[in-house]
Amino acid sequence: MARRTPLYELHRQAGARFTEFSGWEMPVQYTGIIAEHHQVRSSAGLFDVSHMGELEIRGAGALALCQRVATNDASRLAVGQAQYTVWCADDGGTIDDTILYRLGDQRYMFCVNAGNAETCRDWIREQQKHVPGADVVDRCDELGLIALQGPRAADVARRAQGAALPDLARFACAETTVAGIPVIAARTGYTGEDGFELFVAAGQAASLWQALSEVTSDDLTVASIGLGARDTLRLEAALPLYGHELSREVSPLEAGLGWAVKLEKGEFVGSRALTAQKQRGPARRLVGLELKQAGIARADYPVKSGDRTVGVVTSGTKSPTLGTAIALALLASESIDAPLSVEVRGRAIEAERVRTPFYRREGSR
C-alpha cells in the first residue's frame, strides 16, 4: 500500500487527483497541470514534497562522512549554507542526487529523493563504519517538507510571518519560524523560480500549509501545485530527475553535473572512476533538444542521427512557458553535433540541440 504524507487529507479535501510516485500516494494535479504551471511562473505555488527523505549527520566526524559520500566539497559550507551534491558508487554511477545543508558546526543534513531514501540511509550507514565520530540520524518520518515557489514566494513568506525569511540568500538555510511554526528554511527549489523549501515537524505540516495557503489578496495568489506541474517546471529549468537523467548507470559527469564534482578535494566514493572518466571524456552526454515538428518526445524514445540510434530521451514534454516541445536526452558524445531526430511512435521528428536551461527566470544567472 502506498504511503501518505501528513498533508494527504488537505489534498483530498481540495479535490486533488492522486498518483503513486516512489511508493507514495501524491497529488498529481488540482485544477490542471498547465494552469498550475503558469501559477508558479507568474505568482506563487505550494508543493507537498514530504515524500523526500532527510538524513542528519552529527558529531566530530560529520564533515568527514559528508566528504566521503558526496561529490561536492562540503568543507566550503559555512553554517547556514547549502549545496547540491551527488552520491556515487565505486564505479561512478549515481546512487542519488541530494542537497546538503550545514545546520551547525558538527551538524549537516542531506535531503534525498523519495525512491532512494532507504537505499541512501543504508548506504551511508555502511560508509559510516569508515568514519569515526559520525552519527547518522534518520529524520524521514519526523519531518514534512513544503516548497513555496514562484516570483512572489518572498512576498508570501513575508506576509505569513513578517520576519527575515525573505532575506535568505540563494542556497542559504536557517532554523526559524514561519507563521509561528518552527522550520528549517532554505532558499532552494526545483522549479527554476525563486522560492523556499521548509522542513517542518510532520505534526505541524498541515498548520503550516494552511497558513501559507491563506496568504491571498487582490494582488497576490498562492495555490496548491501537484507533481504534474512540478515535473514540467523542473524540465523547463533542465533540472535532473533521478531515474531519468540520473541512475546507477549514469554518472554525474555524463549528466552534465561536473560542476558539482570536486575531484580536487581528495578521495571519495567513486572519485577514482570519475577521475578516469573525466580524463578520457564521458562516452555519453546529456543535452537539450527542441523538436522542430509536431510531436512530443517522451522518456525512452530513441534519438537518431540518420538511421543510427545515438541516444535516448530521458525526459520530454511540451513546454507550457515556451510553447515548444522540449526534451533532455543522453547521447553518444561523438553525435551531439550531428543532425538529430527523435523517433516518436515510429515517425522521425527533426530535433535541434539547444542550450539549457530551456527557461531561465528574469534576473537569474
C-alpha positions, 0 to 999 in steps of 0.5 A: 500500500502506498504511503501518505504524507501528513498533508494527504487529507488537505489534498483530498479535501481540495479535490486533488487527483492522486498518483503513486510516485516512489511508493507514495500516494501524491497529488498529481494535479488540482485544477490542471497541470498547465494552469498550475504551471503558469501559477508558479511562473507568474505568482506563487505555488505550494508543493507537498514534497514530504515524500523526500527523505532527510538524513542528519549527520552529527558529531566530530566526524560529520564533515568527514562522512559528508566528504566521503559520500558526496561529490561536492566539497562540503568543507566550503559550507559555512553554517547556514549554507547549502549545496547540491551534491551527488552520491556515487558508487565505486564505479561512478554511477549515481546512487542519488542526487541530494542537497546538503545543508550545514545546520551547525558546526558538527551538524549537516543534513542531506535531503534525498529523493523519495525512491532512494531514501532507504537505499541512501540511509543504508548506504551511508550507514555502511560508509559510516563504519569508515568514519569515526565520530559520525552519527547518522540520524534518520529524520524521514518520518519526523519531518514534512517538507513544503516548497513555496515557489514562484516570483512572489514566494518572498512576498508570501513568506513575508506576509505569513510571518513578517520576519527575515525569511525573505532575506535568505540568500540563494542556497542559504538555510536557517532554523526559524519560524514561519507563521509561528511554526518552527522550520528549517528554511532554505532558499532552494527549489526545483522549479527554476523560480525563486522560492523556499523549501521548509522542513517542518515537524510532520505534526505541524505540516498541515498548520503550516500549509494552511497558513501559507495557503491563506496568504491571498489578496487582490494582488497576490495568489498562492495555490496548491501545485501537484507533481504534474506541474512540478515535473514540467517546471523542473524540465523547463529549468533542465533540472535532473530527475533521478531515474531519468537523467540520473541512475546507477548507470549514469554518472554525474559527469555524463549528466552534465553535473561536473560542476558539482564534482570536486575531484580536487578535494581528495578521495571519495566514493567513486572519485577514482572512476570519475577521475578516469572518466573525466580524463578520457571524456564521458562516452555519453552526454546529456543535452537539450533538444527542441523538436522542430515538428509536431510531436512530443518526445517522451522518456525512452524514445530513441534519438537518431542521427540518420538511421543510427540510434545515438541516444535516448530521451530521458525526459520530454514534454511540451513546454507550457512557458515556451510553447515548444516541445522540449526534451533532455536526452543522453547521447553518444558524445561523438553525435551531439553535433550531428543532425538529430531526430527523435523517433516518436511512435515510429515517425522521425521528428527533426530535433535541434540541440539547444542550450539549457536551461530551456527557461531561465527566470528574469534576473537569474544567472 
